[in-house]
Structure formats: structure tokens, C-alpha cells
């Protein structure tokens, strides 16, 4: 079958799985059929009978094509997601059999998901998404010259700049570098994406337990690697996920900052401010500031697992809070620890067999932020489905639309009898299969919730090491990227007893240096998918730095709102009002970045190339005069906050900042009608 859109011609089936020819080019890139090890033999599944069996639109843009065919006693099904507006497409496999054929592992996982010819004269870049940087205590993106330092590349994105076009392949999984579950390798004149560990079980019956792969992505653009990154960024924003609300540039507020301050500054309990009176007060201020999504962090519930509202903290109920928010144009968000189930919860009674267990010992229950002791449940078990149903039910009962997921490590269960291996598999294999599958189950939960509640957003906290960071979850939701950044031990500093263990919790420029590091993703993946929270505290100089940072797309406010001055609230309102006029453009804009966080001078141009609207944020750390030539074409005179001015010379726009020291300015272009 041949499938075309403005960007490519895709020939599916035949000598190769598919062959992709970018529009206007003579060269096609053939992708080989997958190779599995079945009953000890490497088996290329190349069905002669391969053909289209189903075709349907999943939304107004994304179409799903299903192909199926028989080969060597197996049925290979291919699901392909295409869209007329992007050069990128997604695909995955299902492998099953009517006879008792089994996937095997003679020497570890043995699957080649796809491969394509290794053209010699190309520039390849590995785009690594899960490098954990201890200096800023958060994940960051790294571009690495591919195959120059390692033979087995983690990716998950591999970019290839050829003479007349650039090719991208990627896989949707997530783990922290260098913990590889799949990798790209060069072999037999090909570049192949291979399974490394945990992808399936040795002896997995294709009749009783058919194999379902993760999703893969591919596409090509007319241009260099930078053009590829721009197109890929747009794909991630508009045409990859069916869960569109996760891409919206709302302004988010989260209550946790004060809960933590109250604990360490005032020696109160984390949950002592978790009550209707305080939350109602914060809602009033959040509304004045221009917040869109009000997230109540931990402590709002009576028991984990059941996730009922705590009636003594919220006597009028959570629906009342959601209604208060709705009247003020805001959306309710709530905190969850997906694996936690309280010892006396109803859900635990049903799922006693699905408690997380390692080395034959079930997890020991412990308190969850001053609430009842809870067990850690295995999410790669039937528990996932009931947890998803619980969230859907809550959305109906309370109106919650934003689900913040915290405390999900990707390790720790090797129990037989869940969905990651039985008694036939070794303990190690069950542990690897659990870690491999965890992110797939997180996505299943998020997808089920979003299918039932289309405006729901699921956000996954990946502020700590060992989270499943990669492309899988981004197809279902978004990341919560930075909490407070580094702790004292990150810098080998001993923490005195009862001291707040985080370093960057004060107003001023320093927190921004840490938080803005995450903007490194914005070249490939929109910053709106890596939420990071900034402090609203006075003085005004700090507020401007934090505002100039958050409007770049991380969009989070980490608050102690009643402590913000009236002038501060008004400044947030004024800046966020301007931001909201252009936020669609800012979100769509691929960034032009000059300097790094902490440098004397740092500039971010977030101007939509098509509309010339958007904003520029400028930061200084040292006093002096800076004159900067703006690279983007901008629309008219800007609305400026902070000390910066604009001038025109020889057809260029110049930005001048006369700084006395650390400062920030924001220039909004094209906002006013
Ligand atoms: Zn388990």
C-alpha cells in the first residue's frame, strides 16, 4: 500500500516493512521487517500476505492504519499513526500465533525492531533525553555526536543529516541514562534499534500472551538537523499525543512550597496548612494573579488508594473547592502517589496480591506525608485499571482535571503473578520486565483517564533520579521537571538536623539559574511539557526574574501566596495578562537562545516565525550595558516589563539593557490589538 502526505510517500509492505521517501526527493529509506527470536531462532517476520485491515481517524488530525499478515506461523500486526500536517509518524507491532510458538532469549533480549541502511557520509546526532545532571538535580537534554563515543546508543532520538534531507527515528520508552532497555547499534551495514533487557519474557507464549511492542517514531524533513528539531518540536506539540490538554500553556499554581516552608521555617506539620480556610484564601489571590490551574499538593485526601477527600480538612468537600475555582475561571488539580494504597483502604482489600514485592518480601507500609501508612502497589498488575477508574470517578465527583503524579520509581517489583512474568521466569527477568513496563502502564492509566475525561491533564513528577524519562510518557501527558533543584548533599554539604535540605528555596536570581536549565529541552520538545515552578515572593526584582523565566513555557508558580505583597500580585497579573495574549505564539515558537543560566547576559527569543508575535526574556547577572541584535522578526513595538529598550538600525532590531546587577526584562510583541 502507498500512503502519501505533503511530506512523504510511504510504501508499506513488500520487500521492507515500509519505505519512506521525503517529498521532492529521489531517495527512499527502507525500514527492514522486525526480527524476533522465536524458539531459539532469529526470525524475520516478513509476511507476504501483509495488507491493510482497518483505517480510522482517532481525532480530527491523526489517522490510524492497521495492517496484518501471516509469516512463519505468526501474525504480525502493524499499527501506524499518520497525520497530514507533520512529516513524523508513529508505529508499533503486535505479534501473536495460533500455535505454541515462544519468544526466547538465547543470549539476552533478541529483537531488532527496525533497521535501515547505514549511509556513510551523514552527520548523526543522538538526542539523549534522560541525562541526570547532579549539578542542577534534574534531567536535561544532551546532543551527542552519534557512534563517536559509544557503540550502543540510548537515544531515544537519533537524527541523521544527509546531503538532501534529514531523517529522524525515535522510540517511546523512558529510563535514566545509562540504564538502557533499547539501543541503536550499527550492524551488517545497517542502523538497528534493538531490545536490550526487559522487553519481553524468555518463553513468552505468542498464543497465550501475545507480544505488544512500545511505539516508535520516524520521519524526514527537507533541511538540516535544526530544521528536523523544529519540525519534531511541532509534532510533539500538535500531532503526537491524543491528550491535547497536556499541551496547553496554562499557568499552574502548586501549594507545596508553603507546606514545606511551614515545616522548616515555622516548625509546623506539612499538612497544617492543608485546610479549606487556607486554600480558599490562596484561591482568591491566585485568581488575582492570573493562575489557570490550582493544584492542591499532598494531604487533601483521607487515605491513599481510595483518594476520598479528607472531610475534616475540607468540610464543604472538594466539589465546593472546584466550584470556587470554576467561578473564577480556574481548574482544580490534585496530588496523587499512584502506587500508594493505605493499609485500611478499600482498594487494598481487593488488591492484596498486587502489593509490590522484591526478593519474596512485600513492601513495608509507611506513612505518606503525615497520612496513614500505605503499601506500595505494583502498577504493572491489575491494580492499574482500578487506579485509572478511581481517577475517572474523582473527575466526575469533584471536577478535578489536573492529576499530579508523584513518587513513582521505576524499580522494585519482581513478584510472580502480576503482569511482568510468572513462576517460569527468573526473579531478575521479572524485575527487568517490571521496570521496562512501568512507563507503559503509567501511559495506559493516563490514556484511559484522558479518553474518559478529554480535558484531563496528567503530569508525572520526574524531579528525582531513576524516573522513566523519555518519549513514552510525553505521548500521554507532561513532566513536572524540577521541584527545588539541588539538595545540600548534591554539593557535599552536611545538612544540620531539621534543616530544609534544599538549597534553592529563596527569592533572588539563583533559583532561576537552576530552573531555566530545563529549557534545554525546548529545541526538540516544547518547554510546556517540562513544567517547573518559580517563586512569586517579593521583592519586585526577584518577581521579575521569576516571571521572565516562567513565561518561557515552564509556567509554574510555587507559592506562599498570602505572603506576596499587593504590588507583587498586581505585577503578576499585569505580566500574565500580556502573556495570555501571546501564549499560543510563545508555545509554538522554537527558541533562539543566547547565553546560559548564570551568565552575565542571557536572552531567550520566543517569537512565532509565522506571526512574529511572542516574547523575549532577558536576564543579567552582572552590571553593565548590553546591546543585543534580535534574530527573530518581530511585530511592532513591544510591551516591556523591566529595564530594556528597543531600537531599529539598518533593518535590525536591537535590544539595550543597562543593568546595575542581577535583573530581568520581558518584552511582549504583538499582544495589543
Ligand atoms: Zn509486580
Boltz pocket constraint, residues with backbone or C-beta under 6 A from the ligand:
constraints:
  - pocket:
      binder: B
      contacts: [[A, 354], [A, 355], [A, 356], [A, 357], [A, 378], [A, 379], [A, 380], [A, 381], [A, 413], [A, 414], [A, 415], [A, 418], [A, 419], [A, 420], [A, 434]]
      max_distance: 6.0
